[in-house]
Amino acid sequence: MDDVVVDASVFVSRIVRADAHHAPTLEWFREREEFDAFFVVPALMPAEVAGAVARRIHDGRRARRAVDHLMRLPTLRVVAIDRKVGERAADLAADLGLRGADATYVALARILGLPLVTWDAEQSRRSQGTVATLTPSA
């Protein structure tokens, strides 16, 4: 299996058991981890996931622990948001009407030539034609 850029929405669904996509997300991760495929993320992922999880479960300490666990995944590849990524994200945000964080994931996928895996329907819809997008169930 090939490497993919993974949006924060997928990590949130992995962590939050009450999430509607929790079960298929866990299965998707299990399948990919067997093949040592890398989960590529921009460096903003930990902050984005921690905030989203804390809002969902109302427990900042548990959200931090969950993100700490994610950051120790041996197949996680964290990419710095340098000027190139930032400028590409800005262009995509302006051209496609994406939120800044969403544009960063799309920019990273575009630069690396990888598909983007997301549960965010708006991000997926707006980035069509720019990068290949998948859901963890695909």
C-alpha positions in Angstrom: 0.0 0.0 0.0 1.2 3.5 -0.8 1.7 6.4 1.5 -1.1 8.9 2.0 -1.6 12.4 3.5 -4.1 12.0 6.3 -6.4 14.8 7.4 -7.1 15.6 11.0 -10.7 14.5 10.6 -9.5 10.9 10.2 -7.3 11.0 13.3 -10.2 12.5 15.3 -12.5 9.7 14.2 -9.8 7.2 15.2 -9.7 8.7 18.7 -13.3 9.6 19.5 -15.3 6.4 20.0 -18.6 8.2 19.6 -17.6 9.4 16.1 -19.8 8.0 13.4 -16.7 6.9 11.4 -14.8 5.4 14.3 -15.1 1.7 13.4 -14.2 2.0 9.7 -11.4 4.4 10.6 -9.9 1.9 13.0 -10.1 -0.9 10.4 -8.5 1.3 7.7 -5.6 2.1 10.0 -5.2 -1.6 10.9 -5.1 -2.6 7.3 -2.6 0.1 6.3 -0.3 -0.5 9.3 0.2 -4.1 8.3 1.9 -2.8 5.1 4.0 -0.1 6.8 2.4 2.6 4.7 3.3 6.1 5.9 0.6 8.5 7.2 1.9 11.9 6.2 0.7 15.0 8.0 1.6 18.6 8.2 3.1 19.8 11.5 -0.1 21.5 12.5 -1.9 18.1 12.8 -1.2 17.6 16.6 -2.7 21.0 17.5 -5.7 20.5 15.2 -6.5 17.0 16.5 -5.9 18.0 20.2 -8.4 20.9 19.9 -11.0 18.9 18.0 -10.8 15.9 20.4 -10.9 18.1 23.5 -14.0 19.9 22.2 -15.7 16.5 21.5 -14.8 14.7 24.7 -14.5 17.8 27.0 -11.2 16.6 28.5 -8.0 18.3 27.5 -5.8 15.9 29.4 -7.2 12.9 27.5 -6.9 14.8 24.2 -3.2 15.5 24.9 -2.6 11.8 25.8 -4.3 10.7 22.6 -2.2 13.0 20.5 0.9 11.9 22.2 0.0 8.3 21.3 -0.6 9.3 17.6 2.8 11.1 17.5 4.5 7.8 18.5 3.0 5.9 15.6 6.0 4.4 13.8 4.4 5.0 10.4 3.6 8.7 11.0 5.6 11.2 9.0 5.3 14.8 10.1 6.3 17.4 7.5 7.3 20.9 8.5 5.2 23.7 7.1 7.9 25.6 5.3 7.5 28.6 3.0 6.7 26.4 0.0 3.9 24.5 1.8 2.6 27.8 3.3 2.5 29.6 0.0 0.9 26.7 -1.9 -1.7 26.4 0.9 -2.5 30.1 0.7 -3.0 29.8 -3.1 -5.3 26.8 -2.6 -7.2 28.5 0.1 -7.8 31.5 -2.1 -8.5 29.6 -5.3 -10.7 26.8 -3.8 -12.2 28.6 -0.9 -10.7 26.2 1.6 -10.1 26.9 5.3 -6.4 27.5 6.0 -5.8 24.2 7.8 -7.7 22.2 5.2 -5.6 23.9 2.4 -2.4 22.9 4.2 -3.3 19.2 4.0 -4.3 19.6 0.3 -1.1 21.6 -0.4 1.0 18.9 1.2 -0.7 16.1 -0.8 -0.2 18.1 -4.0 3.4 18.8 -3.4 4.2 15.2 -2.5 1.9 13.7 -5.2 0.0 11.7 -2.7 -3.8 11.1 -2.2 -5.5 12.9 0.7 -7.6 10.8 3.0 -10.3 12.7 4.8 -13.8 12.5 6.3 -14.3 16.2 5.6 -16.8 16.3 2.8 -16.3 20.0 2.1 -12.5 19.7 1.9 -12.9 16.7 -0.4 -15.4 18.4 -2.7 -13.4 21.7 -2.9 -10.1 20.0 -3.7 -11.5 17.8 -6.5 -9.3 18.2 -9.6 -6.4 19.3 -7.4 -5.6 16.1 -5.5 -7.1 12.6 -5.3 -9.2 12.3 -2.2 -10.4 9.2 -0.4 -12.3 8.3 2.7 -10.9 5.6 5.0 -13.7 3.3 3.8 -12.6 3.6 0.2 
